[in-house]
């Protein structure tokens, strides 16, 4: 005898049992993630993001990145530009220091702005 999916009855029963076991693990992990966000005594509800993270944790998948790669790369570039602006700011009395400071401040502001905009596009 087979069910509608073509599985034997014993295989379908085992699949159902394994699915329930997996679901219990995912819900427990999602609840653990939700309690990790608690700042006070009020219990936080489990969010869809907690469920996605819990599935990845239970299945041993790599971490889920919430932002597009372009947003993360732009933000990283803005941090590098900020460090370089500090270096050029320390040498602002030299011509190359003031030019470098101006370029890195402008590029840091633009890449930071672009990273913020790209991150917002991923959340819509």
VENCOR-V443683 format. One record per helix or strand of 2 or more residues. SS is the DSSP state (2 for helix, 1 for strand). FROM is the first residue (numbers start at 1). LEN is the number of residues. If there is no record, write none. Layout:
ss:SS from:FROM len:LEN
ss:SS from:FROM len:LEN
This chain:
ss:2 from:9 len:28
ss:2 from:48 len:12
ss:2 from:69 len:22
ss:2 from:95 len:29
